[in-house]
């Protein structure tokens, strides 16, 4: 095929023959009408191959051949068009017959008049198709015998050869709708007439949009047919050519399979990493992956650690099969003591680490040494150093004569023996349930390393790779807990689903050492109140009511430790219950349901 303009190729293209492979014979730049924001430029270089997959009619420009005026009509235009065989009109029927004779045309000749024809027998409306069948003598003169098709039967008219027009020759057949008139190759260079439009004759100039695939281009390229570029059809000699079309993980997710898919990474999204997991460093250009399908279930739980100077953030999959462990015999923090406290049941504990009381806002808090024994009484609130209430745990320090005092059932607890433990802690806070589709992915180099990628936030650009994807033996060993970066965690918190969540903490202001200690205690106090609400633990105002003491502590087997109060280490207090109860476990799913 010789090179032709893109418009000529499209106008003569049989849509049933798509797709077609074209070679660009003259390079050109044009403003891209592709699926990218701001219309990036697209380049068609000489020698490039494009695979035309679809052609769409955008609009039709109608031109008046006499004046050059133009107007646009849409592809759904409802008028009908009749093709004219010539580009000129004839003044009389005699001129029409003479032109037909010179072109060696035989009768009958189909024509129409752009003006109304009045005869003794009938009036012929303008633009009404007529058929000239013969020239014969009628009432002593030569006349043209013409046939007018009516709704009932054909009507014969004898028109003088001197009958004035103008007359236009037209091709036989019923008037055609717009798309039919454009799709007939025999009518591509003819004039048309349409009673719906204001001009008697017009030229139809269709404008198409060519949709094509280019090698190593992810999106479909949309090229206007009016682009001045020459192409040649090389479909027959390009059957062996495979057009590699990259795609995003989000597009692979939208396609819905078939899975598994063997892919190679072409590009990773710009910006900081979102996961701190070991597999995140393996995602680079050239890495081959196996996409196994959609992760199930689709929900995740956002989790953060509390009670640490630098909190850590995790995303826990709904497929996590672990359990939350409750350790009623060990209490790392005062908050854990509060969770284990039950009305009517005494709770006695012993300190296993030294804890200094310096810098704590509660004036009732004193230092604890290893071996100090306490009885937990109740939760309450106390006035802090700056006049605001803080949540505390009210405890009774037990002396050597504690067992003798137990026997005195109605003895009141003196305030001097009470100490206050502020309620701030370390642990996990279940914050939000997230519904988002993830793809299960593994590395071809290590099929046993399976992980889940959210295409919404980690949309890799990949391309199909050769070979069969590796399949690990047995169920896919998918990681169900992933640690998040701080930047990604706070970007999640800005999503609409997290509007009601508290904002991230402010950085501390520059201040003195004492001010830093106060600020630290304030944050810890606020954190404790949040977790108390989460766990639905009852908080009591300082009514100073003691719990019923219905039972004695029969497991008080700790020997007294001499209390050297000097040079104590500034460590976190870990308290251990003297009871020997079994551990309690809760399913993680139950905990999530109760919390969320």
C-alpha positions as CSV (number, residue, x, y, z in Angstrom):
1,X,0.0,0.0,0.0
2,X,1.3,3.4,-0.9
3,X,1.4,6.1,1.8
4,X,-1.8,8.1,2.2
5,X,-3.0,10.7,4.6
6,X,-4.4,9.5,7.8
7,X,-7.8,11.0,6.9
8,X,-7.9,9.2,3.6
9,X,-7.1,6.0,5.2
10,X,-9.8,6.3,7.8
11,X,-12.5,7.4,5.3
12,X,-11.9,4.3,3.2
13,X,-11.4,1.9,6.1
14,X,-13.7,-1.0,6.6
15,X,-14.4,-1.1,10.3
16,X,-14.9,-4.8,10.2
17,X,-11.2,-5.2,9.3
18,X,-9.9,-3.7,12.6
19,X,-7.4,-3.8,14.1
20,X,-4.9,-2.6,11.5
21,X,-1.2,-1.9,12.0
22,X,0.1,1.4,10.4
23,X,3.6,2.7,9.9
24,X,4.1,6.4,10.2
25,X,5.8,7.8,7.1
26,X,6.2,11.4,8.3
27,X,6.8,12.3,11.9
28,X,4.6,14.8,13.7
29,X,3.9,16.3,17.1
30,X,0.4,16.9,18.4
31,X,-1.3,17.9,21.6
32,X,-2.3,14.6,23.2
33,X,-5.9,13.9,23.6
34,X,-5.0,10.9,25.8
35,X,-6.1,10.0,29.3
36,X,-3.6,12.2,31.0
37,X,-4.2,15.5,32.8
38,X,-3.4,18.7,31.0
39,X,-3.2,17.1,27.5
40,X,0.5,16.1,27.3
41,X,2.1,16.2,23.9
42,X,2.4,13.0,21.9
43,X,5.0,12.3,19.2
44,X,4.6,10.1,16.1
45,X,8.0,9.6,14.8
46,X,8.8,8.4,11.3
47,X,8.9,4.6,11.3
48,X,6.7,4.2,14.4
49,X,4.1,1.5,14.4
50,X,0.6,2.1,15.7
51,X,-2.1,-0.5,16.1
52,X,-5.5,1.1,15.2
53,X,-8.1,-0.6,17.4
54,X,-11.1,1.7,17.0
55,X,-12.4,4.6,14.9
56,X,-15.1,6.9,16.2
57,X,-17.0,9.6,14.3
58,X,-16.7,12.8,16.3
59,X,-18.6,15.3,14.1
60,X,-19.4,16.1,10.4
61,X,-18.6,19.5,8.8
62,X,-21.1,20.4,6.1
63,X,-19.7,22.8,3.4
64,X,-21.7,24.9,0.9
65,X,-19.7,24.4,-2.4
66,X,-21.0,27.7,-3.8
67,X,-20.2,30.0,-0.9
68,X,-17.6,28.1,1.2
69,X,-19.7,28.4,4.3
70,X,-19.6,25.6,6.9
71,X,-21.7,24.2,9.7
72,X,-21.2,21.2,12.0
73,X,-23.7,18.4,12.7
74,X,-23.4,15.7,15.3
75,X,-23.2,11.9,14.5
76,X,-26.8,11.5,15.8
77,X,-28.2,13.9,13.2
78,X,-31.7,12.7,12.0
79,X,-31.8,14.1,8.5
80,X,-31.6,12.0,5.3
81,X,-29.1,12.6,2.4
82,X,-29.4,12.0,-1.3
83,X,-26.2,11.8,-3.3
84,X,-25.7,13.9,-6.4
85,X,-23.6,12.3,-9.2
86,X,-22.0,15.5,-10.4
87,X,-20.6,18.7,-8.9
88,X,-22.6,21.0,-11.2
89,X,-26.2,21.7,-12.0
90,X,-28.0,21.9,-15.3
91,X,-30.3,24.8,-16.4
92,X,-32.7,22.8,-18.5
93,X,-33.5,19.1,-19.2
94,X,-31.9,19.4,-22.6
95,X,-28.5,20.3,-21.0
96,X,-28.9,17.4,-18.6
97,X,-29.5,15.0,-21.5
98,X,-26.6,16.4,-23.5
99,X,-24.2,16.0,-20.6
100,X,-25.3,12.4,-20.1
101,X,-24.8,11.6,-23.8
102,X,-21.3,13.0,-23.7
103,X,-20.4,10.8,-20.7
104,X,-21.9,7.8,-22.5
105,X,-24.6,7.4,-19.9
106,X,-27.7,5.4,-20.8
107,X,-31.2,6.0,-19.8
108,X,-32.8,6.1,-17.3
109,X,-31.3,9.1,-15.5
110,X,-32.2,10.1,-12.0
111,X,-32.4,13.8,-11.2
112,X,-34.1,16.4,-9.1
113,X,-35.0,20.1,-9.2
114,X,-34.2,22.6,-6.5
115,X,-37.3,24.5,-7.5
116,X,-40.9,23.4,-7.7
117,X,-42.1,22.2,-11.1
118,X,-45.7,23.1,-12.1
119,X,-47.5,21.1,-14.9
120,X,-51.1,20.8,-16.0
121,X,-51.5,17.4,-14.4
122,X,-49.4,17.9,-11.1
123,X,-47.1,20.0,-9.1
124,X,-43.7,18.4,-8.3
125,X,-42.2,19.7,-5.0
126,X,-38.6,20.9,-4.8
127,X,-36.0,18.2,-4.2
128,X,-38.4,15.5,-5.3
129,X,-36.6,12.6,-7.0
130,X,-37.6,12.0,-10.6
131,X,-36.5,9.4,-13.2
132,X,-36.1,10.3,-16.9
133,X,-36.8,7.1,-18.8
134,X,-37.1,8.2,-22.4
135,X,-37.5,11.1,-24.9
136,X,-40.7,10.8,-27.0
137,X,-43.1,12.8,-29.1
138,X,-46.0,14.0,-27.0
139,X,-48.7,16.2,-28.7
140,X,-46.4,16.9,-31.6
141,X,-43.3,17.9,-29.6
142,X,-40.4,16.1,-28.1
143,X,-40.8,15.7,-24.4
144,X,-39.0,13.8,-21.6
145,X,-41.1,11.1,-20.1
146,X,-40.4,11.2,-16.4
147,X,-41.6,9.0,-13.6
148,X,-42.6,10.4,-10.2
149,X,-42.9,7.8,-7.4
150,X,-45.8,8.6,-5.1
151,X,-47.1,6.8,-2.0
152,X,-49.8,4.9,-4.1
153,X,-48.3,4.3,-7.6
154,X,-45.9,5.8,-10.1
155,X,-47.1,8.9,-11.9
156,X,-46.0,9.7,-15.5
157,X,-45.1,13.3,-16.4
158,X,-44.2,14.6,-19.9
159,X,-41.9,17.6,-19.4
160,X,-40.6,19.7,-22.3
161,X,-36.9,19.6,-22.9
162,X,-36.8,23.3,-22.3
163,X,-38.1,22.9,-18.8
164,X,-36.0,25.1,-16.5
165,X,-34.2,23.9,-13.4
166,X,-31.7,24.0,-12.0
167,X,-31.5,20.2,-12.2
168,X,-29.1,17.9,-10.3
169,X,-28.3,14.3,-11.3
170,X,-28.5,11.9,-8.3
171,X,-27.8,8.2,-7.7
172,X,-30.8,6.0,-7.5
173,X,-31.9,4.6,-4.2
174,X,-33.7,5.8,-1.1
175,X,-32.3,8.8,0.8
176,X,-29.7,7.6,3.4
177,X,-29.2,8.5,7.0
178,X,-25.9,10.3,7.8
179,X,-23.9,7.3,8.9
180,X,-25.0,5.2,5.8
181,X,-24.1,8.1,3.5
182,X,-20.6,8.3,5.0
183,X,-19.9,4.5,5.1
184,X,-20.6,3.9,1.4
185,X,-17.1,4.2,-0.4
186,X,-18.9,4.9,-3.7
187,X,-20.3,8.2,-2.3
188,X,-17.1,9.6,-0.8
189,X,-16.5,12.3,-3.4
190,X,-20.1,13.2,-4.2
191,X,-22.3,16.2,-3.3
192,X,-25.4,15.6,-1.2
193,X,-28.7,17.3,-0.7
194,X,-30.7,17.2,2.5
195,X,-34.1,18.8,2.9
196,X,-33.5,19.4,6.6
197,X,-30.4,21.7,6.0
198,X,-30.7,25.2,4.6
199,X,-28.4,24.6,1.5
200,X,-29.5,22.9,-1.7
201,X,-26.2,21.1,-2.1
202,X,-23.4,20.4,0.3
203,X,-20.2,18.5,0.9
204,X,-19.9,16.2,3.9
205,X,-16.5,16.3,5.6
206,X,-16.4,13.8,8.5
207,X,-14.0,14.2,11.4
208,X,-12.9,10.9,13.1
209,X,-11.0,10.0,16.2
210,X,-8.5,7.2,15.8
211,X,-7.8,5.1,18.9
212,X,-4.5,3.3,18.7
213,X,-2.0,1.3,20.8
214,X,1.7,2.3,20.7
215,X,4.6,0.2,21.9
216,X,5.4,0.7,25.6
217,X,2.7,3.3,26.1
218,X,0.3,2.6,28.9
219,X,-2.7,4.5,27.7
220,X,-4.7,4.5,24.5
221,X,-3.6,7.2,22.1
222,X,-6.4,9.2,20.5
223,X,-5.4,10.8,17.2
224,X,-7.7,13.2,15.2
225,X,-8.1,12.1,11.6
226,X,-7.4,15.7,10.5
227,X,-3.8,15.3,11.7
228,X,-1.4,15.9,8.8
229,X,0.5,12.7,8.9
230,X,1.0,10.1,6.2
231,X,0.7,6.4,7.0
232,X,0.9,3.0,5.2
233,X,-0.9,-0.2,6.1
234,X,1.6,-2.9,7.1
235,X,-0.9,-5.3,8.8
236,X,0.0,-8.2,6.6
237,X,3.7,-8.0,7.3
238,X,3.4,-7.3,11.1
239,X,1.6,-10.3,12.3
240,X,4.6,-11.3,14.4
241,X,4.8,-8.0,16.2
242,X,3.5,-7.8,19.8
243,X,2.7,-4.4,21.2
244,X,3.7,-4.3,24.8
245,X,1.2,-2.2,26.7
246,X,2.1,-1.4,30.4
247,X,-0.6,-1.1,32.9
248,X,-1.1,0.0,36.5
249,X,-1.9,-2.3,39.4
250,X,-5.2,-0.4,39.7
251,X,-6.0,-1.3,36.1
252,X,-5.1,-5.0,36.8
253,X,-7.4,-4.9,39.8
254,X,-10.2,-3.4,37.6
255,X,-9.8,-6.0,34.9
256,X,-10.5,-8.7,37.6
257,X,-8.1,-11.3,36.1
258,X,-7.5,-13.9,34.9
259,X,-5.1,-14.6,37.8
260,X,-2.3,-15.4,38.4
261,X,-0.4,-12.8,36.3
262,X,3.3,-12.8,35.8
263,X,4.4,-9.1,35.7
264,X,7.6,-7.0,35.6
265,X,7.9,-3.7,37.3
266,X,8.5,-0.8,34.9
267,X,8.1,2.1,37.3
268,X,7.3,2.7,40.9
269,X,5.4,5.7,42.2
270,X,7.4,8.7,43.2
271,X,7.4,9.9,46.8
272,X,8.3,8.3,50.2
273,X,7.6,4.7,51.0
274,X,4.4,3.8,52.7
275,X,5.4,0.4,54.3
276,X,8.4,-0.4,56.5
277,X,8.1,-4.1,55.7
278,X,11.1,-6.0,54.4
279,X,9.5,-6.7,51.0
280,X,9.1,-2.9,50.3
281,X,12.8,-2.7,49.4
282,X,12.4,-5.4,46.7
283,X,10.0,-3.3,44.6
284,X,12.2,-1.7,41.9
285,X,12.4,-1.5,38.2
286,X,13.0,-4.9,36.6
287,X,11.6,-6.9,39.5
288,X,9.3,-9.7,38.4
289,X,6.1,-10.3,40.4
290,X,3.3,-12.8,40.5
291,X,-0.1,-11.3,41.1
292,X,-2.2,-14.0,42.7
293,X,-5.5,-12.2,42.9
294,X,-7.7,-10.1,45.2
295,X,-6.9,-10.3,48.9
296,X,-9.7,-11.5,51.2
297,X,-11.2,-10.2,53.3
298,X,-11.0,-6.6,52.0
299,X,-10.9,-4.8,55.4
300,X,-8.0,-3.7,57.5
301,X,-7.5,-2.3,61.0
302,X,-5.3,0.7,61.6
303,X,-3.3,0.2,64.8
304,X,-0.9,2.4,66.7
305,X,1.4,1.8,69.7
306,X,0.9,4.0,72.8
307,X,3.1,4.8,75.7
308,X,6.3,5.2,73.6
309,X,8.3,8.2,72.9
310,X,8.0,7.5,69.1
311,X,4.7,5.7,68.3
312,X,4.6,3.0,65.6
313,X,1.7,2.4,63.3
314,X,0.5,-0.8,61.7
315,X,-2.1,-2.1,59.3
316,X,-3.6,-5.4,60.4
317,X,-5.3,-7.6,57.8
318,X,-8.7,-9.1,58.5
319,X,-7.1,-12.5,57.8
320,X,-4.9,-12.1,60.9
321,X,-5.5,-15.3,62.9
322,X,-3.6,-14.3,66.0
323,X,-5.1,-13.6,69.5
324,X,-4.9,-10.7,71.9
325,X,-3.4,-11.9,75.1
326,X,-4.6,-10.8,78.4
327,X,-2.0,-11.4,81.2
328,X,-3.9,-11.0,84.5
329,X,-0.9,-12.0,86.5
330,X,1.4,-9.3,85.1
331,X,0.6,-5.6,84.9
332,X,3.2,-3.5,83.0
333,X,1.3,-0.3,83.8
334,X,-1.3,1.2,86.1
335,X,-3.8,1.1,83.3
336,X,-3.5,-2.7,83.2
337,X,-4.3,-2.8,86.9
338,X,-7.4,-0.8,86.2
339,X,-8.5,-3.3,83.5
340,X,-8.1,-6.2,85.9
341,X,-10.0,-4.6,88.8
342,X,-13.4,-6.2,89.4
343,X,-16.0,-4.8,91.9
344,X,-16.1,-6.9,95.1
345,X,-12.9,-8.7,94.4
346,X,-9.7,-7.7,96.1
347,X,-6.6,-7.1,93.9
348,X,-3.3,-7.3,95.6
349,X,0.0,-6.9,93.7
350,X,3.7,-6.5,94.4
351,X,6.1,-4.2,92.6
352,X,8.9,-5.9,90.6
353,X,10.8,-2.7,89.6
354,X,11.7,0.5,91.3
355,X,9.7,3.5,90.2
356,X,10.5,7.1,91.1
357,X,7.7,9.6,91.7
358,X,9.7,12.7,90.9
359,X,8.0,14.9,88.2
360,X,4.6,13.2,88.4
361,X,1.7,15.7,88.5
362,X,-0.2,13.9,91.2
363,X,1.0,15.0,94.6
364,X,-0.3,11.8,96.2
365,X,2.1,9.6,94.2
366,X,5.1,8.3,96.1
367,X,8.0,6.2,95.0
368,X,7.8,2.4,94.8
369,X,10.5,-0.1,95.5
370,X,10.9,-3.7,94.5
371,X,8.8,-5.8,96.9
372,X,6.4,-3.1,97.8
373,X,2.9,-4.6,98.2
374,X,-0.3,-2.8,97.3
375,X,-4.0,-3.3,97.3
376,X,-5.8,-1.7,94.4
377,X,-8.9,0.1,95.6
378,X,-10.5,2.0,92.8
379,X,-10.1,4.5,89.9
380,X,-10.5,8.2,90.4
381,X,-9.3,11.6,89.6
382,X,-6.9,13.9,91.4
383,X,-5.9,17.6,91.0
384,X,-2.7,18.0,89.0
385,X,0.1,20.4,89.5
386,X,-1.5,23.0,87.1
387,X,-5.0,22.7,88.6
388,X,-6.5,20.2,86.1
389,X,-7.8,16.8,86.9
390,X,-5.9,13.7,85.9
391,X,-7.0,10.1,86.0
392,X,-5.4,8.0,88.8
393,X,-5.6,4.6,90.4
394,X,-6.1,4.7,94.2
395,X,-4.1,2.0,96.0
396,X,-3.4,1.1,99.6
397,X,0.2,0.3,100.7
398,X,0.3,-2.9,102.7
399,X,2.6,-3.1,105.7
400,X,4.0,-6.1,107.6
401,X,0.8,-6.3,109.7
402,X,-1.4,-6.3,106.6
403,X,-2.7,-9.9,107.3
404,X,-3.7,-8.9,110.9
405,X,-5.5,-5.8,109.5
406,X,-7.4,-7.9,107.1
407,X,-9.2,-9.6,109.9
408,X,-10.7,-6.2,111.0
409,X,-13.5,-6.1,108.5
410,X,-14.9,-2.7,109.3
411,X,-11.7,-0.8,109.7
412,X,-11.5,2.4,107.5
413,X,-8.6,3.0,105.3
414,X,-6.5,6.0,106.3
415,X,-5.7,8.5,103.6
416,X,-2.1,8.7,104.8
417,X,-1.6,5.0,103.6
418,X,-3.0,5.6,100.2
419,X,-0.9,6.3,97.1
420,X,-2.1,7.5,93.7
421,X,-0.8,5.9,90.4
422,X,-1.3,8.0,87.3
423,X,-3.0,6.2,84.4
424,X,-0.6,6.3,81.4
425,X,0.6,3.3,79.7
426,X,2.1,1.4,76.8
427,X,0.1,-0.8,74.3
428,X,-1.8,-0.8,71.0
429,X,-4.8,1.4,70.2
430,X,-7.3,0.0,67.6
431,X,-8.2,3.1,65.7
432,X,-10.1,2.6,62.5
433,X,-11.5,-0.1,60.2
434,X,-10.6,0.4,56.5
435,X,-12.4,-1.1,53.5
436,X,-10.0,-1.2,50.6
437,X,-9.1,-3.8,47.9
438,X,-5.6,-5.3,48.1
439,X,-3.8,-7.5,45.6
440,X,-1.9,-10.6,46.8
441,X,1.6,-10.4,45.3
442,X,4.8,-12.5,45.5
443,X,8.3,-12.1,44.1
444,X,9.2,-14.5,41.3
445,X,12.7,-14.8,42.8
446,X,11.2,-15.8,46.2
447,X,7.7,-17.2,45.7
448,X,7.4,-17.9,49.5
449,X,7.5,-14.1,50.2
450,X,3.8,-13.1,49.8
451,X,2.4,-9.7,50.6
452,X,-0.6,-7.5,49.9
453,X,-0.4,-4.2,47.9
454,X,-3.1,-1.5,47.9
455,X,-3.2,-0.2,44.3
456,X,-4.9,3.0,45.5
457,X,-1.7,4.0,47.4
458,X,1.0,1.9,45.7
459,X,0.1,1.9,42.0
460,X,3.0,0.2,40.3
461,X,3.4,0.4,36.6
462,X,3.9,-3.2,35.3
463,X,4.0,-5.1,32.1
464,X,3.2,-8.8,31.4
465,X,6.4,-10.9,31.6
466,X,7.2,-14.2,29.9
467,X,7.1,-17.5,31.7
468,X,4.8,-19.2,34.1
469,X,4.3,-17.6,37.5
470,X,5.7,-19.6,40.4
471,X,3.2,-21.1,42.8
472,X,4.2,-21.9,46.4
473,X,3.2,-25.2,47.9
474,X,0.1,-25.0,50.0
475,X,-1.8,-21.8,51.0
476,X,-0.2,-18.5,50.2
477,X,1.9,-17.3,53.3
478,X,0.6,-13.7,53.2
479,X,1.9,-11.2,55.8
480,X,-1.1,-10.0,57.8
481,X,0.6,-7.1,59.8
482,X,2.4,-4.3,58.0
483,X,4.2,-1.4,59.7
484,X,3.4,2.0,58.1
485,X,5.6,5.1,57.8
486,X,4.6,8.1,59.7
487,X,3.9,10.1,56.5
488,X,1.6,7.5,55.1
489,X,-0.2,7.0,58.4
490,X,-1.0,10.7,58.7
491,X,-2.1,10.8,55.1
492,X,-4.6,8.1,55.9
493,X,-5.8,10.1,58.9
494,X,-6.6,12.9,56.5
495,X,-9.0,10.8,54.5
496,X,-12.8,11.5,54.8
497,X,-13.3,8.3,56.8
498,X,-10.9,9.7,59.5
499,X,-12.4,13.2,59.8
500,X,-13.5,12.6,63.4
501,X,-10.1,11.3,64.5
502,X,-7.8,13.6,66.6
503,X,-5.1,15.4,64.6
504,X,-1.5,14.3,64.9
505,X,0.5,15.5,67.9
506,X,2.2,18.9,67.7
507,X,6.0,19.0,68.0
508,X,7.1,20.1,71.5
509,X,7.9,23.8,72.0
510,X,11.4,24.7,73.2
511,X,11.3,25.0,76.9
512,X,13.2,24.2,80.1
513,X,13.6,20.8,81.6
514,X,10.8,21.2,84.1
515,X,8.5,22.4,81.4
516,X,9.4,19.4,79.3
517,X,8.5,17.1,82.1
518,X,5.1,18.8,82.6
519,X,4.4,18.6,78.9
520,X,5.3,14.9,78.8
521,X,2.9,14.2,81.7
522,X,0.1,16.1,80.0
523,X,0.4,14.0,76.9
524,X,0.5,10.8,78.9
525,X,-2.6,11.8,80.8
526,X,-4.4,12.6,77.6
527,X,-3.4,9.2,76.1
528,X,-4.6,7.3,79.1
529,X,-8.1,8.9,79.0
530,X,-8.3,8.0,75.2
531,X,-7.5,4.3,75.9
532,X,-9.8,4.2,78.9
533,X,-12.7,5.2,76.6
534,X,-11.6,2.6,74.1
535,X,-11.6,-0.2,76.6
536,X,-14.8,1.1,78.2
537,X,-13.3,0.9,81.7
538,X,-15.3,2.7,84.4
539,X,-13.8,5.8,85.7
540,X,-14.9,7.1,89.1
541,X,-14.7,10.6,90.4
542,X,-12.8,10.9,93.7
543,X,-15.5,9.8,96.1
544,X,-12.8,8.1,98.2
545,X,-14.9,4.9,98.5
546,X,-13.1,1.7,99.3
547,X,-13.9,-1.6,97.7
548,X,-15.6,-4.3,99.7
549,X,-13.0,-6.6,101.2
550,X,-14.7,-9.9,101.1
551,X,-11.7,-12.2,100.7
552,X,-8.2,-12.5,102.0
553,X,-5.1,-12.7,99.9
554,X,-4.1,-16.3,100.5
555,X,-1.2,-16.2,98.0
556,X,0.9,-13.5,99.8
557,X,4.1,-15.5,99.6
558,X,6.5,-12.6,99.0
559,X,9.1,-11.9,101.6
560,X,9.7,-8.4,102.7
561,X,12.4,-6.6,100.9
562,X,14.3,-4.0,103.0
563,X,13.5,-0.6,101.5
564,X,16.6,1.3,100.6
565,X,15.0,4.5,99.3
566,X,18.2,6.1,98.0
567,X,19.7,5.9,94.5
568,X,16.6,4.2,93.0
569,X,16.6,3.7,89.2
570,X,14.2,5.7,87.2
571,X,12.4,2.8,85.6
572,X,8.9,1.8,84.6
573,X,7.0,0.0,87.3
574,X,6.0,-3.6,86.5
575,X,3.5,-5.0,88.9
576,X,2.7,-8.7,89.3
577,X,-0.3,-10.3,90.9
578,X,0.2,-13.0,93.4
579,X,-2.6,-15.1,92.0
580,X,-1.8,-18.2,89.8
581,X,-4.8,-17.9,87.4
582,X,-4.5,-19.2,83.9
583,X,-3.9,-16.8,81.0
584,X,-7.0,-15.4,79.2
585,X,-7.0,-15.0,75.5
586,X,-9.4,-13.1,73.1
587,X,-9.8,-13.6,69.4
588,X,-8.5,-10.6,67.5
589,X,-11.7,-10.5,65.5
590,X,-13.8,-10.3,68.6
591,X,-11.6,-7.5,70.0
592,X,-11.9,-5.6,66.7
593,X,-15.7,-5.9,66.7
594,X,-16.0,-4.8,70.3
595,X,-13.7,-1.8,69.7
596,X,-14.9,-0.7,66.3
